[in-house]
Amino acid sequence: GQRVVARVEILNEAGKLLGAVTTKAGTTDLNDMPTLAINPGTTGTVRVIRGDQVRDFPLPAAAASNTTLDLAWAKGKQVRESQE
């Protein structure tokens, strides 16, 4: 699919915000992919806020230091509408 502008948050298992970035729209290029540093083995949730919609995706425990996640909007769990 095509990339869109969205706020992406990483939440730990307790729901604490570990980091957030805003994605870019357009073509996928490894040079401008958003990056968040989290400890290997961290599990939790990737929350994507796009317009007035919010969807959650499971954050798998990554063993590698550099892991890329490809998320499909339709596969995310709709959480609520954004309060932004």
FIKOLZA-1660 file (N, C-alpha, C; in steps of 0.1 Angstrom, whole numbers, plus 5000, padded with zeros to 4 digits):
% residues 84
   i   px   py   pz ch aa at
   1 5008 4988 5000  A  G  N
   1 5000 5000 5000  A  G CA
   1 5008 5013 5000  A  G  C
   2 5002 5023 4999  A  Q  N
   2 5009 5036 4999  A  Q CA
   2 5010 5042 5013  A  Q  C
   3 5022 5048 5015  A  R  N
   3 5024 5055 5028  A  R CA
   3 5016 5067 5030  A  R  C
   4 5011 5069 5042  A  V  N
   4 5003 5081 5045  A  V CA
   4 5009 5088 5058  A  V  C
   5 5006 5101 5060  A  V  N
   5 5010 5108 5072  A  V CA
   5 5002 5103 5083  A  V  C
   6 5009 5099 5094  A  A  N
   6 5002 5094 5106  A  A CA
   6 5011 5096 5118  A  A  C
   7 5006 5097 5130  A  R  N
   7 5014 5097 5142  A  R CA
   7 5015 5082 5146  A  R  C
   8 5027 5078 5149  A  V  N
   8 5029 5064 5154  A  V CA
   8 5035 5064 5168  A  V  C
   9 5028 5057 5177  A  E  N
   9 5033 5057 5191  A  E CA
   9 5036 5042 5194  A  E  C
  10 5047 5041 5203  A  I  N
  10 5050 5028 5208  A  I CA
  10 5047 5028 5223  A  I  C
  11 5038 5019 5227  A  L  N
  11 5034 5017 5241  A  L CA
  11 5039 5004 5247  A  L  C
  12 5043 5004 5259  A  N  N
  12 5047 4992 5265  A  N CA
  12 5035 4984 5270  A  N  C
  13 5037 4973 5276  A  E  N
  13 5026 4964 5281  A  E CA
  13 5017 4971 5291  A  E  C
  14 5022 4981 5298  A  A  N
  14 5014 4988 5308  A  A CA
  14 5007 5001 5302  A  A  C
  15 5010 5003 5289  A  G  N
  15 5004 5014 5282  A  G CA
  15 5012 5027 5283  A  G  C
  16 5024 5026 5288  A  K  N
  16 5033 5038 5289  A  K CA
  16 5039 5041 5276  A  K  C
  17 5038 5054 5272  A  L  N
  17 5044 5058 5259  A  L CA
  17 5059 5057 5259  A  L  C
  18 5065 5050 5250  A  L  N
  18 5079 5048 5249  A  L CA
  18 5085 5057 5239  A  L  C
  19 5077 5062 5229  A  G  N
  19 5082 5071 5219  A  G CA
  19 5071 5073 5208  A  G  C
  20 5073 5084 5201  A  A  N
  20 5063 5087 5190  A  A CA
  20 5070 5094 5179  A  A  C
  21 5065 5091 5166  A  V  N
  21 5071 5098 5154  A  V CA
  21 5059 5101 5145  A  V  C
  22 5061 5109 5135  A  T  N
  22 5051 5112 5125  A  T CA
  22 5057 5107 5112  A  T  C
  23 5049 5099 5105  A  T  N
  23 5054 5093 5093  A  T CA
  23 5052 5103 5081  A  T  C
  24 5058 5100 5070  A  K  N
  24 5057 5108 5058  A  K CA
  24 5049 5100 5048  A  K  C
  25 5043 5108 5039  A  A  N
  25 5035 5102 5028  A  A CA
  25 5044 5100 5016  A  A  C
  26 5039 5092 5006  A  G  N
  26 5046 5091 4994  A  G CA
  26 5053 5077 4993  A  G  C
  27 5064 5076 4985  A  T  N
  27 5070 5064 4983  A  T CA
  27 5079 5060 4995  A  T  C
  28 5081 5047 4996  A  T  N
  28 5089 5041 5007  A  T CA
  28 5104 5042 5004  A  T  C
  29 5111 5048 5013  A  D  N
  29 5125 5050 5011  A  D CA
  29 5132 5048 5024  A  D  C
  30 5141 5038 5025  A  L  N
  30 5147 5035 5038  A  L CA
  30 5154 5047 5044  A  L  C
  31 5158 5057 5036  A  N  N
  31 5165 5069 5042  A  N CA
  31 5156 5078 5050  A  N  C
  32 5143 5077 5047  A  D  N
  32 5134 5087 5055  A  D CA
  32 5123 5079 5062  A  D  C
  33 5125 5066 5066  A  M  N
  33 5116 5059 5074  A  M CA
  33 5117 5064 5088  A  M  C
  34 5105 5065 5095  A  P  N
  34 5106 5070 5109  A  P CA
  34 5113 5059 5117  A  P  C
  35 5120 5064 5127  A  T  N
  35 5128 5054 5136  A  T CA
  35 5126 5057 5150  A  T  C
  36 5123 5047 5158  A  L  N
  36 5122 5047 5172  A  L CA
  36 5132 5037 5179  A  L  C
  37 5139 5041 5189  A  A  N
  37 5148 5032 5196  A  A CA
  37 5141 5026 5208  A  A  C
  38 5140 5013 5208  A  I  N
  38 5134 5006 5220  A  I CA
  38 5143 4994 5223  A  I  C
  39 5143 4990 5235  A  N  N
  39 5151 4979 5240  A  N CA
  39 5147 4966 5233  A  N  C
  40 5157 4957 5229  A  P  N
  40 5153 4944 5223  A  P CA
  40 5145 4936 5233  A  P  C
  41 5135 4929 5228  A  G  N
  41 5126 4921 5237  A  G CA
  41 5114 4929 5242  A  G  C
  42 5114 4942 5239  A  T  N
  42 5102 4950 5244  A  T CA
  42 5090 4946 5236  A  T  C
  43 5079 4943 5244  A  T  N
  43 5066 4940 5237  A  T CA
  43 5056 4951 5241  A  T  C
  44 5045 4952 5234  A  G  N
  44 5035 4961 5237  A  G CA
  44 5027 4964 5225  A  G  C
  45 5024 4977 5221  A  T  N
  45 5015 4981 5211  A  T CA
  45 5021 4992 5202  A  T  C
  46 5019 4990 5189  A  V  N
  46 5021 5001 5180  A  V CA
  46 5008 5008 5178  A  V  C
  47 5006 5020 5181  A  R  N
  47 4994 5028 5180  A  R CA
  47 4996 5037 5168  A  R  C
  48 4986 5037 5158  A  V  N
  48 4987 5046 5147  A  V CA
  48 4975 5055 5147  A  V  C
  49 4977 5068 5147  A  I  N
  49 4967 5078 5147  A  I CA
  49 4967 5085 5133  A  I  C
  50 4956 5083 5126  A  R  N
  50 4955 5088 5112  A  R CA
  50 4942 5096 5111  A  R  C
  51 4943 5109 5111  A  G  N
  51 4931 5117 5111  A  G CA
  51 4924 5116 5124  A  G  C
  52 4911 5112 5123  A  D  N
  52 4903 5110 5136  A  D CA
  52 4902 5095 5140  A  D  C
  53 4910 5087 5134  A  Q  N
  53 4909 5072 5137  A  Q CA
  53 4922 5068 5144  A  Q  C
  54 4920 5058 5153  A  V  N
  54 4932 5052 5160  A  V CA
  54 4931 5037 5159  A  V  C
  55 4942 5031 5155  A  R  N
  55 4943 5016 5154  A  R CA
  55 4955 5011 5161  A  R  C
  56 4954 5000 5168  A  D  N
  56 4965 4993 5175  A  D CA
  56 4969 4981 5168  A  D  C
  57 4983 4978 5168  A  F  N
  57 4989 4967 5162  A  F CA
  57 4998 4961 5173  A  F  C
  58 4999 4948 5174  A  P  N
  58 5008 4942 5184  A  P CA
  58 5022 4945 5180  A  P  C
  59 5030 4948 5191  A  L  N
  59 5045 4950 5189  A  L CA
  59 5052 4937 5192  A  L  C
  60 5057 4930 5183  A  P  N
  60 5064 4918 5186  A  P CA
  60 5078 4920 5193  A  P  C
  61 5082 4911 5201  A  A  N
  61 5095 4913 5208  A  A CA
  61 5106 4911 5197  A  A  C
  62 5113 4922 5194  A  A  N
  62 5123 4921 5184  A  A CA
  62 5137 4918 5190  A  A  C
  63 5143 4907 5185  A  A  N
  63 5156 4903 5190  A  A CA
  63 5167 4912 5183  A  A  C
  64 5164 4916 5171  A  A  N
  64 5175 4924 5164  A  A CA
  64 5174 4938 5167  A  A  C
  65 5185 4945 5166  A  S  N
  65 5185 4960 5169  A  S CA
  65 5178 4968 5158  A  S  C
  66 5177 4963 5146  A  N  N
  66 5171 4970 5135  A  N CA
  66 5159 4962 5130  A  N  C
  67 5147 4965 5133  A  T  N
  67 5136 4958 5128  A  T CA
  67 5126 4968 5121  A  T  C
  68 5121 4964 5110  A  T  N
  68 5112 4972 5102  A  T CA
  68 5098 4965 5104  A  T  C
  69 5088 4973 5107  A  L  N
  69 5074 4969 5108  A  L CA
  69 5067 4974 5096  A  L  C
  70 5060 4965 5089  A  D  N
  70 5051 4969 5078  A  D CA
  70 5036 4967 5083  A  D  C
  71 5029 4978 5084  A  L  N
  71 5015 4977 5090  A  L CA
  71 5005 4979 5079  A  L  C
  72 4995 4971 5079  A  A  N
  72 4983 4973 5070  A  A CA
  72 4972 4978 5078  A  A  C
  73 4968 4991 5075  A  W  N
  73 4957 4998 5082  A  W CA
  73 4945 4989 5085  A  W  C
  74 4941 4982 5075  A  A  N
  74 4929 4973 5076  A  A CA
  74 4930 4962 5087  A  A  C
  75 4942 4958 5090  A  K  N
  75 4945 4948 5099  A  K CA
  75 4946 4952 5114  A  K  C
  76 4946 4966 5116  A  G  N
  76 4947 4971 5129  A  G CA
  76 4934 4970 5137  A  G  C
  77 4935 4969 5150  A  K  N
  77 4923 4969 5159  A  K CA
  77 4919 4983 5161  A  K  C
  78 4907 4987 5156  A  Q  N
  78 4902 5000 5159  A  Q CA
  78 4900 5002 5173  A  Q  C
  79 4906 5013 5179  A  V  N
  79 4905 5015 5193  A  V CA
  79 4895 5026 5197  A  V  C
  80 4896 5037 5190  A  R  N
  80 4887 5048 5193  A  R CA
  80 4889 5059 5183  A  R  C
  81 4881 5069 5183  A  E  N
  81 4884 5081 5175  A  E CA
  81 4894 5090 5182  A  E  C
  82 4903 5096 5175  A  S  N
  82 4913 5105 5181  A  S CA
  82 4906 5117 5188  A  S  C
  83 4913 5121 5198  A  Q  N
  83 4908 5133 5206  A  Q CA
  83 4916 5146 5201  A  Q  C
  84 4924 5144 5191  A  E  N
  84 4932 5155 5185  A  E CA
  84 4924 5164 5177  A  E  C
% end
